[in-house]
Amino acid sequence: MKTHLIYRDTFWRSFVIVLIAISLSMICIALPSLIEAIGSEIIQKNLLMDYIIGLVWAIVLGISILFWPVPSKDKNSLLLIWLVRIL
């Protein structure tokens, strides 16, 4: 009975991971055209590359939160706030 629950939990975790992966891939496909459409009034040679550079910096800064000298419980909150800020 206990192993049945473990398999069911594993199935749902795997399902959620696959669902998130599919969602992210769909967003990645639509994102470049959305960025160019929203930023059509911004005078920039390569708007998409500027967006990617900003996103990479945001990810690097988010990862750096893990190494900050703050308590672990605060790091989780800071990471969540940073994730919301990036989006």
N, C-alpha and C positions, 0 to 999 in steps of 0.2 A: 504494500500500500504506500509506504514511504517513497519507494523508488518511482512509483507512478507520479507522485507529486513533484519529484525532482525533474522528471522528464517533461511534465507539463510546464513547470517554471522555465526550463531551458527552452522549450518550444516558444513560449511567449516572449522571452528575452530575445531570442533569435529573430522572431517575427518583427519585433519593434526595431531591432538593428537594421534589418532588411528594409523596413518601411522608411526609416530615416535615410538610409543610403539612396533609395529610389527618389525620395523627396529632394535630397541634396543634388542628385544628378539632374533632376528636372529643373531645379533652380539654376544650376550652372549652365544649362543649355539656354535658358531664357534670359539670364542676367546680362550678357553683353549687349544685346539689342535694347534691353530696358535701360541700361546705363546711358547708351548713346541717345535714346529717345528723351530721357529726362534731362540730360545735359546738353541738349541741342543748342541752347542759347549761350553756353559757356564757350568762350573762344580759347581753344586749346588744340594743339597739334594732334595729340593722341590721348584723348580723354580716358579710354579704356585702360591704357597703361598706367596713367596717373591713379586711377581707381585701384588697380592691382597693387601698386606700390604702397598706397595707403592701407590697403587690407593686410599686406604682409607686415607692415609696421605695427598695425593693431594686434596682429597675432603674436608677434615677437614681444610686444609690451605685455600682452596677456599672459604669455608663458613666463615672463620675468616676475609676475606676481607670485609665482610658486617659490621664488627664491628671496622674497622680501622678508625682512626680520619682523614679522608680525605673527600673532598666534594663528594656528591652523584654522580655528573656527572663523576667524576674520578673513582668511585667504579664500575660503569658499564663498563668502558673501562678496568679497571684492571681485572674484572671478565671475560671479553671476552678474554683478553690476556692470563689469567691463563687457561681458557678452551682450547685454542689453544695449550698452552704449555703441558697440560696433554695429549692431543691427539698426 
